[in-house]
Amino acid sequence: MIGFIKILAQGRQLKPKNCGEGQSDAFNPGRNPECLTNLPGVSANTSNLQLGLSIVFGVAASIALVSLVIAALNYATAATDHEKIIRSRKNIIFSLIGLAIALSAEVMVLTVLDNI
């Protein structure tokens, strides 16, 4: 086991990448930030953010939709139980509000990110 760890450690030695004098960026003139840390660069852009937020809002909308279906089934099976009818109506209203918030948030985020 120790030999395996030594092999892994030897293969993972830090080596500077493209550390020429002419390479620089806006924050470190004359120095390449990859040479300082040897960490991979992050390629964050609006499409990654858009995809992540679309997934989050899609999950929220799905949860609201499932909650709406369950509340509607409870309402349909309530028969003469007035407390169950009132509780089901409240759950239907809250589910519709949650669905509206999730969908409107998705529309707002897509509109803002498309205009950037």
RAJOCOR-V245775 format. One record per backbone hydrogen bond with DSSP energy under -0.5 kcal/mol. CO is the residue of the C=O (numbers start at 1). NH is the residue of the N-H. If there is no record, write none. Layout:
co->CO nh->NH
co->CO nh->NH
This chain:
co->1 nh->5
co->2 nh->6
co->3 nh->7
co->4 nh->8
co->5 nh->9
co->6 nh->10
co->7 nh->11
co->8 nh->12
co->10 nh->13
co->18 nh->20
co->20 nh->23
co->28 nh->25
co->28 nh->31
co->31 nh->25
co->31 nh->33
co->32 nh->35
co->32 nh->36
co->33 nh->37
co->34 nh->38
co->41 nh->43
co->42 nh->44
co->45 nh->49
co->46 nh->50
co->47 nh->51
co->48 nh->52
co->49 nh->53
co->50 nh->54
co->51 nh->55
co->52 nh->56
co->53 nh->57
co->54 nh->58
co->55 nh->59
co->56 nh->60
co->57 nh->61
co->58 nh->62
co->59 nh->63
co->60 nh->64
co->61 nh->65
co->62 nh->66
co->63 nh->67
co->64 nh->68
co->65 nh->69
co->66 nh->70
co->67 nh->71
co->68 nh->72
co->69 nh->73
co->70 nh->74
co->71 nh->75
co->72 nh->76
co->73 nh->77
co->75 nh->78
co->78 nh->81
co->80 nh->82
co->81 nh->85
co->82 nh->86
co->83 nh->87
co->84 nh->88
co->85 nh->89
co->86 nh->90
co->87 nh->91
co->88 nh->92
co->89 nh->93
co->90 nh->94
co->91 nh->95
co->92 nh->96
co->93 nh->97
co->94 nh->98
co->95 nh->99
co->96 nh->100
co->97 nh->101
co->98 nh->102
co->99 nh->103
co->100 nh->104
co->101 nh->105
co->102 nh->106
co->103 nh->107
co->104 nh->108
co->105 nh->109
co->106 nh->110
co->107 nh->111
co->108 nh->112
co->109 nh->113
co->110 nh->114
co->111 nh->115
co->113 nh->116
